[in-house]
Amino acid sequence: MRLRKYQAAILIELVLILILVSGRVVDKKEPAAVSGNIKIAEVNTEEGKKDTIKWVDFTVSCEALEYAYGRDVKAHEAGTQLDWVSLLAYTASKFGGEFDKKAMREMEKAADMAMESADAEHTATSVLDAQGEELKYYPYYKEAYGAILSGMVGPYEVQRMEEDGSVKWHSVYGLKAYSPIAKGFGYSDYDDFGASRSYGYSRPHLGHDMMGQIGTPIIAIESGYVEVLGWNQYGGWRIGIRSFDKKRYYYYAHLRQNYPYQSDLEEGSVVTAGQVIGYMGHTGYSTQENVNNIKTTHLHWGMELVFDESQKESDNEIWIDCYQLSQFLRKHASSVEKVQGTKEWRRTLEMRDPAVEAYEAEVTEEASN
């Protein structure tokens, strides 16, 4: 009889523990995963709770970027719009973010379908967006890819050298982002995102290294404004440039000892894509400024995504793998020339970016109010 009482008491206690543990599991809200490539978390904002992207695995191949970009430009030439971000997001939402041969064939079919269905009232983009409404994860992929790529394609003006040797301005629609390495300067690289780093503490490598020679001109990939400039014990002399829409933070690190930056650069400076901003070196890994403690001369560049400002400098920073993007930008390098009598280089042909003009106009208006 006493044994039965003990057994009953133990059973009741186990049931209570099970209920308690189950309650904790139910209350604990894990972030949702979008096909394994995008993670969503609920955060508190001034407007209330909302779902925010917590992590992005950018797995778009260089081949996919080139194809989507090409279709975007051809659509513009045909008098409609086929946003490359929408095309990539549509394909990713159907294939879990992977871009194998099957996905590439589907992307081609989707682009053809959108172009054939476009008319005076509906662009190819709106057709694709309507199709995407039937795909559960399309909005998340479009938001994520838009945060990465939205500032890289559009209208701009650029100088070109004519056959007679004169320089004239041309209006262009196309790629207005540049390789971070100036044209004519050699480098080597490989996909090193996530590799182990041990200086200071053990951590993954959240950027992309491009190995070259000391003094190689470093180029602004996208137009934006200088948010950070100075020494960091991990990155050495480094520059942080924010895109005008605040979605992207470009990080350029390990710049040249003694002369790391272009002389007119300071925090708050507005830079135009293709502009020389600094010079390759191997500074860093020291609490003392201006020290070369890194063995290999290289540029470390990274892209941080910011969906909510609370993510900017926190334990929830979102850095993406930039290797495929670097390969895509490789063909669009900025030509530069030496500034005689100095240690600097400058771009050979200028560019006018509407995004720069809009930002400067906004700053001027705010200052006058």
C-alpha angles and dihedrals in degrees: 000000000000089000091054091052090052091048091050092049092050091048092051090049092051091050091051091049090049091052091048094049092044090052091052092050091050093047093049107087111205117201114262118244122222106213089318093288102082128039123202127203133183113241135179116247135171088265092050133261119343140167112257129184108255101181139006128198102202102208099159109133125228088245091055092047092051093048096047091046092050092052090048092055094044090051090052090051089050091056100256137083129252106173110214090214091059092047092051093044092050091052093044093051090055096045104034095255094304122126107201125147093280091052091048091054090050091050090054091051091048092051092049091048093050093048093047091049096047116107141159092294101036128050120211087252093057089048090053092046090054090052089047091059087075091057115082098215101036095102092052094049091046092051093046097045090042090056089054103038111019095098096050104073130048146083122321142143125248137180118243132188111242126213091257091056096255123128119231136178119246130191110231139182113203145063111001097172122091141207110265089233118073119245115272096025114112125224141161129220145162136187102285100154111138095017115145122270123187109179108118093352139351111279142144122262105255100190145038127273122213113189120212145121129314110266097025106153112252115214132212104248094202135010115265143113131285108256098170133022127167145051127337121175091228100039099030111207103005144167127214116198123187123208115239092248088053092230095112132050114192116204121198114183146177093038125178122299116250094001108041103146142045105267096241094052122109138146108295094026115141113229130194122220110266093029120132108248105166149334135267119254141136106253123144145063091098137094087217115084125245096019126144102217097145115090100210123059107232148130117249109201127177140175121219118194118217116196092158124021091233087070095059100089107010144092087278100063115148115219121173134210104261099185098100090042090053090053090050093050093045092091092053103064125157117244113229139186133204118259101227117237093018140079091243140100128202135195115272098217124032130231133207113210117193088212090063092048092049092049094048091048090051092050091049092050092049091050092052094051 
